[in-house]
């Protein structure tokens, strides 16, 4: 039976990751909390993605194909516009959810009307083996906004957020130069209450695209994101300058590590 008024709209964007996507969707469809719709926005995949999704025969699934021209935020925003739920949850097409994820987060959000967004810790894994539990650092300050100025520590796949937040703050940035998730979390934390759950509710898959070189590109975008918000969010200079410097240090560290990792790979060939 189709849920006419789902409590949660889950948005998954994907592109040519049929094998990983199947694991992701399985973890979502088997949630203990089942009052949701699953919106899949496909960047015109040429693999078996479309056929696989059609084979699931689950009426909670709504499938859209839309070219995003390399900007994932375009399809995430499309998912938000299509959403019928009171809450929006994101999941990347290579990550996994623990069975009780939504149950825990929706209970938290509904227990405190002031909370606009919540997220959880994550455990990383590769080839089915856990690498690190609680892989993301905690908020170092009572203010999530101040903590986020040091860099993003909120896993996208762990976030559940009230849909009304997007009506008040606008959609995800579609600038290819910025980190759309980090930019959004900074804006949300400036004006709304965020709560972090210090328990791993998702599994973050490690692979070549998000290890060494990926950190360099992410940090470079994070720097540009912070620069783009200093005036709109009225970030005080005593907070902006040291945190910008800290992010530059991270960028150089990841660049050096990526360089030596590539040298080792080339040397072993």
C-alpha positions in Angstrom: 0.0 0.0 0.0 1.3 3.4 -1.0 1.9 5.8 2.0 0.0 9.0 1.1 1.5 11.1 3.9 4.9 9.6 4.8 6.6 10.9 8.0 10.0 10.8 6.3 11.3 11.3 2.8 14.6 9.5 2.2 16.6 10.9 -0.7 19.2 8.8 -2.4 21.1 10.2 -5.5 23.0 7.7 -7.6 25.0 7.2 -10.8 26.3 3.9 -12.2 26.7 2.2 -8.8 24.2 -0.6 -9.1 26.1 -3.1 -7.0 26.7 -0.8 -4.0 23.3 0.8 -4.4 21.6 -2.6 -4.0 23.2 -2.9 -0.5 22.2 0.7 0.4 18.6 0.3 -0.6 18.3 -3.1 1.3 19.5 -1.3 4.5 16.9 1.4 4.0 14.0 -0.8 3.1 14.6 -2.9 6.2 14.3 -0.1 8.7 12.4 -0.8 11.8 10.6 2.5 11.3 8.7 2.2 8.0 6.6 5.3 7.7 8.7 6.7 4.8 9.0 7.2 1.1 12.3 6.4 -0.7 13.1 8.9 -3.4 15.8 7.8 -5.7 17.2 10.4 -8.2 19.4 8.8 -10.8 21.9 10.8 -12.9 20.9 8.8 -16.0 22.9 5.7 -15.1 23.8 3.4 -18.0 24.3 0.2 -15.8 21.6 -2.0 -14.4 20.3 0.6 -11.9 17.0 1.3 -13.5 16.2 -2.5 -14.0 17.2 -3.3 -10.4 15.0 -0.6 -8.9 12.0 -1.7 -11.0 12.5 -5.2 -9.8 12.1 -4.2 -6.1 8.3 -3.8 -6.4 8.2 -1.7 -3.3 5.5 1.0 -3.4 7.4 3.2 -1.0 10.0 3.8 -3.8 9.7 6.8 -6.2 12.3 6.8 -8.9 13.4 9.7 -11.1 16.0 10.1 -13.8 17.6 13.5 -14.1 20.9 14.7 -15.5 22.9 16.7 -12.9 25.9 17.6 -15.0 28.3 16.5 -12.2 26.6 18.5 -9.5 25.0 16.1 -7.0 23.1 18.9 -5.3 20.9 19.4 -8.4 19.4 15.9 -7.8 19.3 16.2 -4.1 17.3 19.5 -4.5 15.0 17.7 -6.9 14.4 15.0 -4.3 13.6 17.7 -1.7 11.1 19.3 -4.0 9.4 16.0 -4.7 9.4 15.0 -1.0 6.0 14.6 0.8 7.4 13.9 4.2 7.7 16.1 7.3 11.4 15.1 7.6 14.1 14.8 5.0 16.8 12.1 5.3 19.8 11.7 3.1 21.8 8.6 2.2 24.7 8.3 -0.2 24.4 5.4 -2.7 27.4 3.6 -1.2 26.6 3.8 2.5 24.5 1.6 4.8 22.0 2.3 7.5 21.6 0.3 10.7 18.1 -1.1 11.2 17.1 1.2 14.0 18.5 4.5 12.5 15.3 6.2 11.6 13.5 4.9 14.7 16.1 6.5 17.0 16.3 9.8 15.1 12.6 10.4 14.6 12.0 9.7 18.3 14.7 12.3 19.2 13.3 14.9 16.8 9.7 14.5 18.0 10.8 14.6 21.7 12.1 18.2 21.3 10.3 20.6 19.0 13.3 23.0 19.0 15.6 20.4 17.3 15.6 21.0 13.5 18.2 18.5 12.5 20.0 15.5 14.0 22.9 13.3 12.9 24.8 10.4 14.2 28.3 8.9 14.4 29.4 6.5 11.6 31.6 3.5 11.4 33.8 3.1 8.3 34.2 -0.2 6.5 35.9 -1.7 3.5 35.2 -5.1 1.9 32.8 -5.9 4.7 35.3 -5.3 7.5 34.9 -2.5 10.1 37.8 -0.1 10.0 36.9 2.4 12.6 33.9 2.9 14.9 32.7 6.4 15.7 34.9 7.8 12.9 33.8 11.4 13.1 34.9 13.8 15.7 32.4 15.2 18.2 31.3 18.9 18.2 34.1 20.5 20.2 32.0 23.4 21.4 28.4 23.7 22.7 27.7 25.6 19.5 27.5 23.4 16.4 28.1 26.5 14.3 31.5 27.3 16.0 32.5 23.6 15.8 31.6 23.4 12.1 33.9 26.4 11.3 36.8 24.0 11.9 35.5 21.7 9.2 32.7 19.3 8.5 32.2 16.4 10.8 28.5 15.6 10.0 28.1 12.5 7.8 25.6 13.3 5.1 24.1 9.8 5.2 23.3 10.3 8.9 21.3 13.5 8.7 17.6 13.8 9.3 16.2 17.4 9.0 12.9 19.1 9.1 11.6 19.9 5.6 10.6 23.4 6.9 14.3 24.3 7.3 14.7 24.4 3.5 11.7 26.6 3.1 13.3 29.1 5.6 16.9 28.9 4.5 16.7 27.9 0.8 17.9 24.8 -0.9 21.4 23.2 -1.1 23.9 25.3 -3.0 24.4 24.0 -6.6 27.8 25.7 -7.0 30.3 23.0 -8.2 33.0 24.9 -6.3 31.4 24.4 -2.9 30.6 21.5 -0.6 26.9 21.5 -0.6 26.4 19.5 2.5 28.9 21.5 4.6 27.5 24.8 3.3 24.0 23.7 4.3 25.0 22.5 7.8 26.8 25.8 8.5 23.6 27.7 7.6 21.4 25.4 9.6 23.6 25.5 12.7 23.6 29.4 12.6 19.9 29.6 12.9 18.6 26.3 14.3 19.3 23.7 17.0 21.2 20.6 15.9 21.7 17.5 18.0 24.4 14.9 17.4 23.8 11.3 18.5 27.1 9.8 19.7 26.3 6.3 18.4 27.1 4.9 15.0 23.8 4.5 13.1 25.4 4.3 9.6 28.2 2.5 7.9 30.5 4.6 5.7 32.0 2.7 2.8 35.7 3.4 2.1 36.8 3.1 -1.5 39.2 4.9 -3.9 37.0 7.9 -4.5 36.8 8.9 -0.8 40.1 8.1 0.7 43.4 9.9 -0.3 42.7 12.2 -3.3 39.1 12.7 -2.3 40.1 14.4 1.0 42.2 16.9 -0.9 39.3 17.9 -3.2 36.8 18.0 -0.2 39.0 20.2 1.9 39.6 22.6 -1.0 35.9 22.9 -1.5 35.5 23.4 2.3 37.8 26.3 2.2 35.9 28.0 -0.6 32.7 27.2 1.3 33.9 29.0 4.4 35.0 32.0 2.4 31.6 32.2 0.7 29.7 32.4 4.0 31.9 34.8 6.0 29.7 37.8 5.0 26.2 36.2 4.6 26.5 34.5 8.0 28.4 37.4 9.6 31.2 35.2 10.9 33.3 37.3 13.3 36.9 37.7 12.2 38.3 36.2 15.5 36.5 33.0 14.5 36.9 33.1 10.7 40.7 33.7 10.4 42.0 30.9 12.7 39.5 28.4 11.4 40.3 29.3 7.8 44.0 28.9 8.6 43.3 25.5 10.2 41.5 24.3 7.1 44.4 25.4 4.9 46.7 23.3 7.2 44.4 20.3 6.6 44.5 20.9 2.9 48.3 20.9 2.8 48.4 17.8 5.0 46.1 15.8 2.8 47.9 17.0 -0.3 51.2 15.8 1.0 49.8 12.5 2.1 48.1 12.0 -1.3 51.4 12.8 -3.1 53.4 10.2 -1.1 50.6 7.6 -1.4 50.6 8.0 -5.2 54.4 7.7 -5.2 54.2 4.4 -3.3 51.6 3.1 -5.7 53.7 4.1 -8.8 56.8 2.7 -7.2 55.2 -0.7 -6.6 54.1 -1.1 -10.2 
